[in-house]
Amino acid sequence: MPERRWYRSDPSRRRPVKIETVQRWVFAVILIHIGGSPTLALAAYSPHLENTKHSSGVGLWVMSGVVGLATTAGVLLVHQRSVLSPWLLAGITPMAISAFYVF
């Protein structure tokens, strides 16, 4: 009996994956990276700028929420889901965390 290795999957048990599904996931990951980086940067920098000028810090804080919501909505649209979803909370999480330091 041939030895079966635990790290190799049996090709007969694999599910075929549509190319559209792979494209959606790749685009969603790219979108999360491109939209998430500015969201985190704006949310992280807003408390520092708020110390010098309050209105500028609040402006960056609001922009972090807008970019986060837009990124999350974009990912939901890529996966053909409803934009009104509890996942939108993930988009405003950096904004909510930095709110403690801004106000």
DRENRO-495342 format. One record per atom (N, C-alpha, C): x, y, z; residue in three letters. Coordinates in steps of 0.2 Angstrom, whole numbers, padded with zeros to 4 digits, always signed. Layout:
BEGIN
XYZALA;...
This chain:
BEGIN
+0004-0006+0000MET;+0000+0000+0000MET;+0004+0006+0000MET;+0003+0011-0005PRO;+0008+0017-0005PRO;+0006+0021+0001PRO;+0011+0024+0003GLU;+0011+0029+0009GLU;+0007+0035+0007GLU;+0002+0037+0011ARG;-0001+0044+0009ARG;+0002+0049+0013ARG;+0003+0055+0010ARG;+0006+0060+0014ARG;+0000+0065+0016ARG;+0001+0067+0022TRP;-0005+0071+0025TRP;-0005+0078+0022TRP;+0000+0081+0019TYR;+0000+0087+0016TYR;-0002+0087+0009TYR;-0003+0082+0006ARG;-0006+0082-0001ARG;-0013+0080-0001ARG;-0017+0084-0005SER;-0024+0083-0005SER;-0025+0078-0011SER;-0030+0074-0010ASP;-0032+0069-0016ASP;-0036+0073-0021ASP;-0033+0073-0027PRO;-0036+0077-0033PRO;-0043+0075-0034PRO;-0045+0069-0033SER;-0052+0067-0034SER;-0057+0071-0029SER;-0054+0073-0024ARG;-0059+0076-0019ARG;-0059+0084-0019ARG;-0055+0087-0024ARG;-0055+0094-0024ARG;-0061+0097-0028ARG;-0063+0103-0026ARG;-0069+0106-0029ARG;-0066+0111-0034ARG;-0068+0111-0040PRO;-0066+0116-0045PRO;-0068+0123-0043PRO;-0064+0127-0044VAL;-0065+0134-0042VAL;-0066+0138-0048VAL;-0071+0142-0049LYS;-0072+0146-0055LYS;-0067+0152-0055LYS;-0065+0154-0061ILE;-0060+0159-0061ILE;-0063+0166-0059ILE;-0070+0167-0059GLU;-0073+0173-0057GLU;-0072+0174-0049GLU;-0073+0168-0046THR;-0072+0168-0039THR;-0065+0170-0037THR;-0060+0167-0040VAL;-0053+0169-0038VAL;-0052+0176-0040VAL;-0055+0179-0046GLN;-0054+0186-0047GLN;-0057+0191-0042GLN;-0063+0189-0040ARG;-0066+0193-0035ARG;-0062+0193-0028ARG;-0059+0187-0026TRP;-0055+0187-0020TRP;-0049+0191-0021TRP;-0046+0191-0026VAL;-0039+0194-0028VAL;-0041+0202-0028VAL;-0046+0204-0031PHE;-0048+0211-0031PHE;-0050+0214-0024PHE;-0053+0209-0021ALA;-0055+0212-0014ALA;-0049+0212-0009ALA;-0044+0208-0010VAL;-0038+0209-0006VAL;-0034+0215-0008VAL;-0034+0216-0014ILE;-0030+0222-0017ILE;-0034+0229-0014ILE;-0041+0228-0015LEU;-0045+0234-0012LEU;-0044+0235-0005LEU;-0044+0230-0001ILE;-0043+0231+0006ILE;-0036+0234+0008ILE;-0031+0232+0004HIS;-0024+0234+0005HIS;-0024+0242+0003HIS;-0027+0243-0003ILE;-0026+0250-0005ILE;-0031+0255-0001ILE;-0037+0253+0001GLY;-0041+0257+0005GLY;-0039+0257+0013GLY;-0037+0251+0015GLY;-0036+0250+0022GLY;-0030+0254+0025GLY;-0024+0254+0020SER;-0018+0258+0022SER;-0020+0265+0024SER;-0023+0269+0019PRO;-0024+0276+0021PRO;-0029+0277+0027PRO;-0034+0272+0028THR;-0038+0272+0033THR;-0035+0272+0040THR;-0030+0267+0040LEU;-0026+0266+0046LEU;-0022+0272+0048LEU;-0019+0275+0042ALA;-0014+0280+0043ALA;-0018+0286+0045ALA;-0023+0288+0042LEU;-0027+0294+0044LEU;-0030+0293+0051LEU;-0032+0287+0053ALA;-0034+0286+0060ALA;-0029+0287+0065ALA;-0023+0284+0063ALA;-0017+0285+0068ALA;-0014+0292+0068ALA;-0015+0296+0063TYR;-0012+0302+0063TYR;-0016+0308+0066TYR;-0023+0306+0066SER;-0028+0311+0068SER;-0027+0313+0075SER;-0025+0309+0080PRO;-0024+0311+0087PRO;-0018+0316+0088PRO;-0013+0315+0084HIS;-0007+0319+0084HIS;-0008+0326+0081HIS;-0012+0326+0076LEU;-0013+0333+0073LEU;-0018+0336+0077LEU;-0023+0333+0081GLU;-0028+0336+0085GLU;-0025+0340+0091GLU;-0019+0337+0093ASN;-0015+0341+0098ASN;-0013+0348+0096ASN;-0011+0349+0090THR;-0009+0356+0087THR;-0015+0360+0085THR;-0020+0357+0081LYS;-0025+0360+0078LYS;-0031+0356+0078LYS;-0036+0357+0082HIS;-0042+0352+0084HIS;-0046+0351+0077HIS;-0047+0356+0073SER;-0051+0355+0067SER;-0048+0351+0062SER;-0041+0351+0062SER;-0038+0347+0057SER;-0038+0340+0059SER;-0037+0339+0066GLY;-0037+0332+0068GLY;-0044+0329+0067GLY;-0049+0332+0068VAL;-0056+0330+0067VAL;-0057+0329+0060VAL;-0055+0333+0056GLY;-0055+0332+0049GLY;-0052+0325+0046GLY;-0046+0324+0049LEU;-0043+0318+0047LEU;-0047+0312+0050LEU;-0049+0313+0056TRP;-0053+0307+0059TRP;-0059+0306+0055TRP;-0063+0311+0052VAL;-0069+0310+0048VAL;-0067+0306+0042VAL;-0061+0309+0039MET;-0059+0306+0032MET;-0057+0298+0033MET;-0054+0296+0039SER;-0053+0289+0040SER;-0059+0285+0040SER;-0065+0288+0043GLY;-0071+0284+0043GLY;-0074+0284+0036GLY;-0073+0289+0032VAL;-0076+0289+0025VAL;-0072+0284+0021VAL;-0066+0284+0021VAL;-0062+0280+0017VAL;-0063+0272+0019VAL;-0064+0271+0026GLY;-0065+0265+0028GLY;-0072+0262+0026GLY;-0077+0266+0026LEU;-0083+0264+0024LEU;-0083+0263+0016LEU;-0080+0267+0013ALA;-0080+0266+0005ALA;-0076+0260+0004ALA;-0071+0258+0007THR;-0067+0252+0006THR;-0071+0246+0008THR;-0075+0246+0013THR;-0079+0240+0015THR;-0085+0240+0010THR;-0088+0245+0008ALA;-0093+0245+0003ALA;-0091+0242-0003ALA;-0085+0244-0005GLY;-0082+0241-0012GLY;-0081+0234-0011GLY;-0078+0232-0006VAL;-0077+0224-0005VAL;-0084+0221-0005VAL;-0089+0223-0002LEU;-0096+0220-0002LEU;-0099+0220-0009LEU;-0098+0226-0013LEU;-0100+0226-0020LEU;-0096+0221-0024LEU;-0090+0220-0023VAL;-0086+0215-0027VAL;-0089+0208-0026VAL;-0091+0207-0020HIS;-0093+0200-0019HIS;-0101+0200-0020HIS;-0104+0205-0023GLN;-0111+0205-0024GLN;-0115+0204-0018GLN;-0114+0208-0013ARG;-0117+0208-0007ARG;-0121+0214-0006ARG;-0126+0215-0001SER;-0129+0221+0000SER;-0124+0226+0004SER;-0124+0232+0002VAL;-0120+0237+0005VAL;-0122+0238+0012VAL;-0129+0238+0014LEU;-0131+0238+0020LEU;-0130+0232+0024LEU;-0124+0231+0027SER;-0122+0225+0031SER;-0119+0227+0037SER;-0119+0222+0042PRO;-0115+0223+0048PRO;-0108+0223+0047PRO;-0105+0221+0041TRP;-0098+0222+0039TRP;-0096+0229+0039TRP;-0100+0234+0038LEU;-0098+0241+0038LEU;-0095+0243+0044LEU;-0097+0239+0049LEU;-0093+0241+0056LEU;-0086+0240+0055LEU;-0084+0235+0051ALA;-0076+0234+0050ALA;-0073+0240+0047ALA;-0077+0244+0043GLY;-0074+0250+0040GLY;-0073+0256+0044GLY;-0077+0256+0050ILE;-0076+0262+0054ILE;-0073+0260+0061ILE;-0070+0254+0061THR;-0067+0252+0067THR;-0060+0256+0069THR;-0056+0258+0064PRO;-0051+0262+0065PRO;-0053+0269+0068PRO;-0058+0272+0065MET;-0061+0278+0067MET;-0063+0278+0074MET;-0067+0272+0075ALA;-0070+0272+0082ALA;-0064+0271+0087ALA;-0059+0268+0086ILE;-0053+0267+0090ILE;-0050+0273+0091ILE;-0048+0277+0086SER;-0045+0284+0087SER;-0049+0289+0090SER;-0056+0288+0090ALA;-0060+0293+0093ALA;-0059+0294+0100ALA;-0057+0289+0103PHE;-0055+0289+0111PHE;-0049+0294+0112PHE;-0044+0294+0107TYR;-0039+0299+0108TYR;-0040+0306+0105TYR;-0045+0306+0100VAL;-0046+0313+0097VAL;-0050+0317+0102VAL;-0055+0314+0105PHE;-0059+0318+0109PHE;-0058+0317+0116PHE;
